[in-house]
Amino acid sequence: MQDYEEDSMHCVRCQGFMIAIQMKDVSSQDTVFGWRCLLCGEATDPGIEANRQRHSLPIRSRARVPGSPAAGRVKGAG
């Protein structure tokens, strides 16, 4: 999880300045403290960070890139 004490001043998305904010937890209506970037609007809190870490990184696309050797081959030709 992100360390809010050390990384609280810079946005991970744009490196902009972040300010402390209060948000409402949708499920419980509790007040949650987090951070919002003044430049890009990125908002984060401990719950958002935990959810991001639970999801795995996307699988790299296996699409053929135009101009690559495999992209020019036609199936059955040869």
Summary of the structure (lengths in Angstrom):
residues: 78
radius of gyration: 20.9
end to end distance: 53.3
largest distance: 65.9
contacts: 141
relative contact order: 0.16
helix: 22%
strand: 23%
